[in-house]
């Protein structure tokens, strides 16, 4: 039986990945900061699907948290076949309105943790000649969006570059770029879901379905839903300076993910 490790596993897209992978018969390693929620989720997935669900409490904004998860991914005795780097957060406010501490914490979770965990997982996977990594980014990666958008743009570029370097290794890499998904993400960032038109919201389970299909097809980039594909295509026709001014005018109030 194969094993998947999911960060940010207790809510939103991470929880949807955990449900889907457990339903498909994969053992799961659930990573998040809240030990009680992790325990409840692991018990539920085990009881419902008969798989092994282990937990790892880790804060990926800390050195200790990143190191603990990287060590689990590098454990050759208990290999991880699929890594889902989903942990992340948003902030409300424009540049210089958000504390530098929070900006740096975001870069650590979105960039440093993704780099180190992907490296740990892919190294072990390459030795076995198989495996997969899904790095959750955002459609915000394609528009000027402050530190959040910049960090997600890094995730996309890093993932696609690593995929090219690992093309003949049996290790598949995918950058997942959802739009607005109904999760706890916006509430934690102090954002109001009512500010977003209803048609722009996506279902987390459908986002996961699209991601796993694209991974199986060998794609390196997944933008779930035709609506967002169309929006991204249209954005390429808008001058970048204008796009940046429109994006800046709303601050980070509408950060997707």
C-alpha positions in Angstrom: 0.0 0.0 0.0 1.3 3.5 -0.9 1.6 6.4 1.6 0.8 10.1 1.1 2.0 12.9 3.3 -0.1 16.1 3.3 0.8 19.3 5.0 -1.9 21.7 6.2 -4.0 18.5 6.3 -6.8 19.4 8.8 -8.7 21.9 6.7 -9.6 23.1 3.2 -7.7 21.7 0.2 -5.4 19.7 2.5 -8.3 17.9 4.2 -9.8 17.2 0.8 -6.6 15.6 -0.4 -6.5 13.5 2.8 -10.1 12.3 2.3 -9.6 11.5 -1.4 -6.3 9.7 -1.0 -7.6 7.7 2.0 -10.8 6.8 0.0 -8.5 5.5 -2.8 -6.7 3.2 -0.3 -3.6 5.2 0.5 -2.1 5.3 4.0 -1.7 8.9 5.0 0.6 11.0 7.2 -1.3 14.1 8.3 0.8 17.2 9.1 -0.6 20.3 10.8 -0.1 22.4 13.9 -3.2 21.4 15.9 -2.7 18.0 17.6 -6.3 17.5 18.6 -7.7 18.2 15.1 -5.0 15.9 13.7 -6.0 13.1 16.0 -9.7 13.4 15.2 -9.0 13.4 11.5 -6.7 10.4 11.6 -9.3 8.4 13.6 -12.1 9.3 11.2 -10.1 8.4 8.1 -8.9 5.1 9.6 -12.5 4.1 10.7 -14.1 5.1 7.5 -11.6 3.7 5.0 -9.6 1.1 6.9 -6.2 2.8 6.1 -3.4 3.7 8.4 -3.5 7.3 9.3 -0.5 8.7 11.3 0.0 12.3 12.5 2.9 14.7 12.7 2.4 17.9 14.6 4.6 20.5 13.0 4.7 24.3 12.5 6.4 24.9 9.1 7.2 28.5 10.1 9.8 27.0 12.4 13.1 25.2 11.8 12.0 22.4 14.1 8.8 21.9 12.2 10.5 21.8 8.8 13.2 19.5 10.0 10.7 17.0 11.5 8.7 16.7 8.3 11.8 16.5 6.1 13.1 13.6 8.3 9.9 11.7 7.9 10.0 12.2 4.1 13.5 10.9 4.0 12.8 7.8 6.0 13.7 5.0 3.6 12.1 2.3 5.9 8.7 4.0 5.6 8.7 5.6 2.2 6.3 8.3 1.2 5.0 7.9 -2.4 3.1 11.2 -2.7 3.9 14.5 -1.0 1.2 17.3 -1.0 2.8 20.6 0.1 -0.4 22.5 1.0 0.4 24.4 4.2 0.1 28.2 3.7 -1.7 31.3 4.8 -2.6 34.8 3.6 -2.4 38.2 5.2 -4.7 41.3 4.9 -3.1 44.5 3.9 -0.9 46.2 1.4 2.9 46.3 1.4 4.2 48.1 4.5 0.8 47.5 6.2 1.8 43.9 7.0 4.6 43.4 9.5 7.9 42.3 8.2 7.8 39.4 10.6 4.6 38.1 9.0 6.0 38.6 5.5 9.1 36.6 6.4 7.1 33.9 8.1 5.0 33.6 4.8 8.2 33.2 2.8 9.4 30.4 5.1 6.1 28.5 4.9 5.5 29.0 1.2 9.1 28.9 -0.1 11.7 27.5 2.3 9.4 24.7 3.6 8.3 23.7 0.0 11.9 23.7 -1.2 13.2 21.5 1.7 10.3 19.1 1.9 10.2 18.7 -1.9 14.0 18.0 -1.9 13.7 15.4 0.9 10.8 13.6 -0.8 12.1 13.8 -4.3 15.5 12.5 -3.3 14.0 9.4 -1.8 11.5 8.9 -4.6 14.3 9.2 -7.3 16.1 6.3 -5.6 13.0 4.2 -5.9 12.3 5.4 -9.5 8.7 6.6 -8.7 6.7 9.1 -6.7 4.9 12.4 -7.0 4.9 15.8 -5.4 2.0 18.3 -5.6 2.9 21.8 -4.5 -0.2 24.0 -3.9 0.3 27.5 -5.3 -2.5 29.8 -6.5 -3.8 31.7 -9.5 -2.4 34.7 -7.5 1.0 33.5 -8.9 0.1 35.0 -12.3 -0.8 38.6 -11.2 1.1 41.2 -9.1 0.0 40.3 -5.6 2.6 41.4 -3.1 4.5 38.8 -1.1 1.7 36.3 -1.3 1.5 36.3 -5.1 5.3 36.4 -5.3 5.7 33.4 -3.1 3.2 31.4 -5.1 4.9 32.5 -8.3 8.1 31.1 -6.9 6.3 27.8 -6.1 5.1 27.5 -9.7 8.6 28.3 -11.2 10.4 26.0 -8.7 8.0 23.1 -9.3 8.1 23.3 -13.1 11.9 23.7 -13.1 12.3 20.7 -10.7 9.9 18.7 -12.9 12.1 19.3 -15.9 15.2 18.3 -14.1 13.5 15.1 -12.8 11.8 14.3 -16.1 13.4 10.8 -16.6 13.5 9.8 -12.9 10.0 8.5 -12.5 9.2 11.4 -10.1 6.2 13.6 -11.1 5.9 17.2 -10.1 2.8 19.4 -10.2 2.1 23.0 -9.3 -1.6 23.3 -8.4 -3.1 26.8 -8.9 -6.6 27.0 -7.6 -8.7 30.2 -7.4 -11.1 31.0 -4.6 -11.9 27.8 -2.6 -14.3 27.6 0.3 -11.9 26.9 3.1 -10.8 28.4 6.4 -8.0 30.2 4.5 -9.9 33.5 4.0 -11.3 33.6 7.6 -7.8 33.2 9.1 -6.5 36.0 6.9 -9.3 38.3 8.1 -10.9 38.3 4.6 -14.7 38.4 4.0 -16.0 35.7 1.6 -19.0 37.9 0.8 -16.7 40.3 -1.1 -16.1 37.6 -3.7 -18.7 36.9 -6.4 -20.4 33.5 -6.0 -19.4 32.2 -9.4 -15.7 32.5 -8.5 -15.8 30.0 -5.7 -14.6 26.4 -6.2 -15.2 23.2 -4.3 -12.1 21.8 -2.6 -13.0 18.2 -3.5 -13.3 19.1 -7.2 -10.0 20.9 -7.1 -8.3 17.8 -5.7 -9.9 15.6 -8.4 -8.5 17.9 -11.1 -5.1 18.0 -9.5 -4.8 14.2 -9.3 -5.9 13.8 -12.9 -3.4 16.3 -14.1 -0.6 14.6 -12.0 -1.5 11.2 -13.5 -1.4 12.8 -17.0 2.2 14.0 -16.4 1.3 17.7 -16.4 3.4 20.1 -14.3 0.7 22.8 -13.9 -2.9 22.5 -12.9 -5.4 25.3 -13.0 -8.7 23.7 -12.0 -11.9 24.9 -13.6 -12.5 26.4 -17.1 -13.5 29.8 -15.5 -10.1 30.4 -14.1 -8.3 29.1 -17.2 -10.3 31.7 -19.1 -9.5 34.5 -16.6 -5.8 33.7 -16.8 -5.8 33.7 -20.5 -7.5 37.1 -20.6 -5.1 38.5 -18.0 -2.2 37.9 -20.5 -3.9 40.5 -22.8 -3.9 43.2 -20.1 -0.8 45.4 -19.7 1.1 44.2 -16.6 1.2 47.8 -15.2 -2.5 48.1 -15.4 -3.0 44.6 -13.9 -0.7 45.6 -11.1 -2.7 48.8 -10.3 -6.0 46.9 -10.3 -4.5 44.2 -8.0 -2.9 46.8 -5.7 -6.2 48.8 -5.4 -7.7 45.9 -3.5 -4.7 45.2 -1.4 -4.7 41.5 -0.5 -8.4 41.5 0.3 -9.1 39.0 -2.5 -6.1 36.7 -2.3 -7.2 33.4 -3.9 -6.4 29.8 -2.7 
